[in-house]
Amino acid sequence: MASQDVQTARSAYIAMELAGWFVIVPLCIASVLSGVVSALGSAWGLVRYYWVTVKLVITVLATLALLVHMQPVSYIADAAAGATWASGEPHGLGTQLVIQSGAALLALLVATVLSVYKPQGRTRYGQRKQQEQRAMSRVVTAARS
């Protein structure tokens, strides 16, 4: 974005599109899918704890935002691949890309903090499931006695 070399800027925008569509987007979609599968297969569950649910929402929203974000990336890359590219071509789209990338980084940091600290707090569904498990364990204990 700040390069004075037009060829460097052009190739960076073209590479950004390729990396976005063929690496970042598939990995983002894989993140959503693996997160859902992991949550369903673990004791944390998908909607038993607020932190898991919030993390799922963040990941889904980040994936949708990435797909929207890729449109200006593709536009700039197509313009950079054209024969009439000038060094100041993006006209503010470059700034938009930086701001959106910063927001994506913030979303990733929040999701990471939630994963590391796992704040307690069950959803209503999680509370109900916990009560059912306690009731079942009482029944099993009483049956053994």
Order of alpha helices (4+ residues) and beta strands (2+ residues): alpha-alpha-alpha-alpha-alpha
